[in-house]
Amino acid sequence: MTLVLDNVSKKVGAETWISDVSLSLERGSLNVLLGPTLAGKTSLMRLMAGLDAPSSGRVIVDGKDVTGWPVQRRSVAMVYQQFINYPSLSVYENIASPLRVAKLAASEIEMRVREAARLLQLEPYLDRKPLNLSGGQQQRTAIARALVKRADLVLLDEPLANLDYKLREELREELPRVFAASGGIFVYATTEPTEALLLGGNTATLSQGCLTQFGPTPRVYRQPHDLVTAQVFSDPPLNVLAARKSGETVSLSTGGEAPAGGAFAMVPDGEYRVGFRAHHLGLEADGSDILAISGIVSVSEITGSETYLHVDSAERRFVALVPGVKRLEPGASVTLYLDARDVFLFDQNGRLVAADFAEAA
């Protein structure tokens, strides 16, 4: 199966929820929709499923225009963040329900239900009713019911958000293998860049109903085409400052100058916006193409083996992720250092003009 969205848009009243999105998804692929709340992830999924019809554009499945076809005519399964189960049925029957509707043989139903229950650690609870389960167990039941259908298109809208940390980590590792083995198209929506990186596959970044980039997840993360994509794919938020290159010198909006090394060496003189992630800032200068940002500590958050430093400089807030425990009190003066090779350079319209990003970015 292939799924193609051909320049689809969705308008509700005067508001545009999806704007001219074109996307092609291949059989056996895992595709992550990454974006903040209200970016359009759920709206786009509903167009894929046939739950909503686009205001313009086409939805094409295996070369056939299915725009306007209802979900009942499509091979689709969908799981929402808020789990939906049949309260009067056992966990076993909840998982088996789509297979019974499809009138599969009892032996096939048994095999599929047991396989899904084992994957999602539901075997001890198959005889229970959903109301006797925890929230996480209920969500796992909803995921299992979607997987047993073996649908051509499986849509998962932040399905792990209600699960405990340990189970989320286990499923993030296991689900890509299950997806690849199924041969279907899986679309997984999340607000978390870390989750997209852990799942792998392809990632589509969304902002305000627009698709900003689509491709293999590591490539989108390391080579964002524009500032918006880099911001969507950064957590903590991407640090951004203004800079001017003049000859062999770079002047920063936070004050100070530095040699025009790294990505700056590849661009002509002019005004730029510089983007860099929290883990590229450090407390020690190490190298020749180093930019320095001086400021005042606002918040110091110790996470165990690392520390987040929130630093105010020139009326902007920067976030640094530094190794070790750094007990810096609010109000303390600090200088953060950034290797010019670890930056994205954007023009004044936010388009990427140069990146000298290492593979470890």
N, C-alpha and C positions, 0 to 999 in steps of 0.2 A: 504494500500500500504506500502511496505517496499522497501527501496533503499539501496543497498549494493555496495560499491566500494571495489573491491577485488584487492589490491596491484596494483593500477593504477599508471602509470607514463605518463608524456607528455614531449616529447623532440621536440624542434624546432631548426633544424640545430645542432650545437654543444652544445646548451644550454638545460639544464634540467629545465623545468618550474614546473613540479610536480614530486615528487620522492616517489614512492612506498607507496602511501596512501591507507590505509584500513579503512573503515568507514561504520557503519551500522546505518541507520536512520529509525525510526518507524513512523507509521501512527499517525497523530495528534500531532506530535512533533514540537517544535520550536527549531531550531538549529542555533547557531551563529558561523560564521567563523570570528575569530578575528586575526588580524595580521597587520603589517605595510604595507605601499605601496610596491608592488612587492613581497609580501609574497606568492602569488599564489591563492588568494581568487577567483578572476574572472576566472582564468584558471580552477580551480576546479569546479566552477559552470557550465562552458561551457561543461565540461565532463559529469556532472550530467544531463544536459539538452539534450545532443546529438548534440549540435552545433559543438563540436569537438569530435574526436575519440581518445582514449588513444593510446599511442605508445606501451604500454604493460598493462596487467591486464584486469579485466572484470568489467562491470557495470551490476548489476543484479537487476531487479525489480520484486517483488513478486515471487522470485525463478526462474525467466526466464532471461537468458542471453540476454541483449539488446545491448551489445557492438556493436557499429557501426550503430545502428538504427538511422535514422535522427530524428530531433526534431519533424517533422510532424507526426511521428508515436507514439509520446509520449504525455501524458497529462501534459503539462508543461506551466507555465506562468513565465515571467521574467521581472523585472523592473531594469533599470540601473540608476546610479547616474544622468547621463545626460538624461533628459526626452525625450521621443519619442512619438509624437502625430501626428494625421493626420490634417494638417493645414486647409484643406477645409471643415472639419466636425465640427459640434458643439461639445461642451463638452459632451452633452447627447449621440450623435452618436459615439463619440470616445469611451466612456465607453461601449456602446451597440455593437460596431463593432464585437467583437469575438462571441457574442451571435447570431447576425444575420448570421454570417458565419456558425454557428452550427445549424441554422434554428430552434431556439427555438420559442415558441409561444409568441405573442405580450404581453400577460399579464405577462408571466414569465420574459420577457426582462424588462418591466416596473418596476416590483417589484424589480428585482436585481439592476437595475440602480439607482433607488431611494434610496435603502438601502445603496449602496456604496457611493452615493453622500452625504447622511446624515452623514455617518461615517466620511467622509473626508471633510466635511464642504464645499461642492461644490453646494449645492442646488440653491443658488442665481445666479450661473454662467452657468447653464445647457444649456442656449440658446446662449451663447457666443462662438466665435471661439478661439482656443488656442492662437493666436497672440494677442488677446485682454486681456490676462490674465497675471498675474505676473509669475515669474519663479516658485515660490512656488505653485501657483495654477495649473500650467502646470504639475508639478511633481505629485501633488495629483491626477490629471486626469489620469496620467499613472499608478499610484498605483491602482486607482479604476478599471481601465480596466483589470488589472491583477486579482484583487479579484473577479470580477463578473464571471470570467471563472470557478471558483471553481475547478481549476485544482488539480490533485493529488500531483503535485510538484510545489511549488511557490518559485521562486528564486528572492531575493531582494538584489541588489548590491549597498550598501550605499544609500538607497532610500531617506533618510531624510536629506542628507547633504546640500541640497539647500533650505531647509525650515527655516523659522524664529524660534527662540528659543522656543517661547510659543507653537507653533504648533508641533514642534518636541517632546516636553515634553508630550503634550496631546496624540499624536499618539503612543509614546513609551508605554504609559499606556494602550491604547486601543487595539493596534495591537495584543498583546498576547492573549487577550480574543477572538478576531476574529479568530486568527489562531487555537486556541483550539477548537472552535465551528465548524470549517470547516471540520475537519477530515483528511485534507491533510498533507503533509510534507512541512514545511516552512524552508527555509535556508536564513539567513540574514547575509550579509557581512558588517563588520565595522572595522575601524581602532581604535575605541575608547573603551577602557576597561570599562569606565563608562556606555556606551550604552549597552554593553553586560550584565553588572550587572543589569541594569534597565529592560532589556527584560527578563532576567531569562532563563528558558529552559535549553538547553545544550549548551556548548561552545567547539568548536574545535580551538585550538591555532595553528597558522601556522607561519613558519619562513623559508624563502628561499625555498619554495616549499615543505617543509616537515611538516607533521602533528606531533606536539610534544605532544599533550594530547587532550583527548576528554572525556567529562563527564558532570554531572550537573554543571551549571555555578558556584554556590557558592563553590563547592568542588574544581574545577579547580583553582579558585581564591585563596582559602585558603590553598590548598594542591598541589601546583605545583610539578610535578615529577622532574623537572630539572631547571637549572638557566635560560635557554632560555625561557621556559614557564613563569616563574616568571617575566622576563623582558617584554615579550609580554603583560602580564596582569597587567602592572603597569603604571600609569600615574598620576603624573610625573614619569620619568624613575626610575626604581629600583636603590636604592643605593647599591653599592657593595664595600666591602673592604676585604683584606686578614687578616687572623688571625691564630695564632698558639696556640694550647692548650698544656700545659705542666703541668701535675699533677692537682693541684687545681687552676691554674692560666691561664688566657688568655692574650696573647700579641697581640695588634692591629697594623696593618701596619701604622696607623696614629700616633702611639706613645702611650705609657701608657699601664698599665696592669689593669686587673679586675679579681674578683673571677670567676671561671668557673661554673657559675650558668645557669639556664634556659636550652636551648637546648644544651649548651656546656657540661652539666653534663651527657648527654646521649651518648657521643661519646668518642672514645679512643684518646690518645694524637696524635697530628699530625697537618698538615697544612690544612686549610679550607678557603673557600670563604663564606663570610657572606652577605646575602641579606636582605634588610629591606626597607619598604615603607616610603614615606615622612612623613605620619601622625604619624609614630611611633617615630620620633625624636621630642624632646621637649627642652625647655630652662631651665627646672627645673628637678633635680634628685628626683625621687619618687619611692622608693623601695630599695631592697637589691642587686638585680642582675643587676646593672646599669653599662653600658659602656659609657665612655665619649669620645667625639671627639672634639678637639679644632681646631679652624681655623679662617680664615679671611672672613668677609662678602664681597661677590662680588656684589650681587644684592638683594634688598629687594622689594618684590612685594606685595602690599596690595590689597586684593580682596574684602574687605568690612569687613566681620566678621573674616577673617583669613588672614594670611600673609605667603607667600612663601619666605623662606630664602635660598639663594644659597651661600654655604660656601665652600671655598677652604681649603683643609687640606692635607698635604703630597702629593702635586701635583695631588690631586683628587678633584672633585667637588661633593658635597653632597647637596641634596635638602630636606629641612624640611618644613612641613606644620604645622604651630603653630596657636592656636586660638588667636583671638584678633588682634589689630593693633600694630605692632612692628616696630617702625621707627628706624631701624639700618642703619647707613650710611655705604657706601662702604669703606672698609679698617678697619672697627671696628673689634676688637677681640671678639670672642664668643665661648662658649662651648655648644655643643649639647649633650643631654643625650638620651640613648637608653636602654630600658629594654631587657635583654638577653632572656626573654621569648617571645619577639616579633621578632625573627629573623628566617630566613631559613639558615640552614647550608648545604653547597654543598661541595663535594669533588673536587679534582683538575680537574676532568673531567666534572664538572658541574652537577653531579647527586645529588639529595637530599639525605642527610644522616641522618638528624634529623630536626624536626620542632616542636616547642612547641608553636603553634599559637593559640591564643584565637579565639572564634567564631566571635568577632568583628573585626577581621583582615581585 
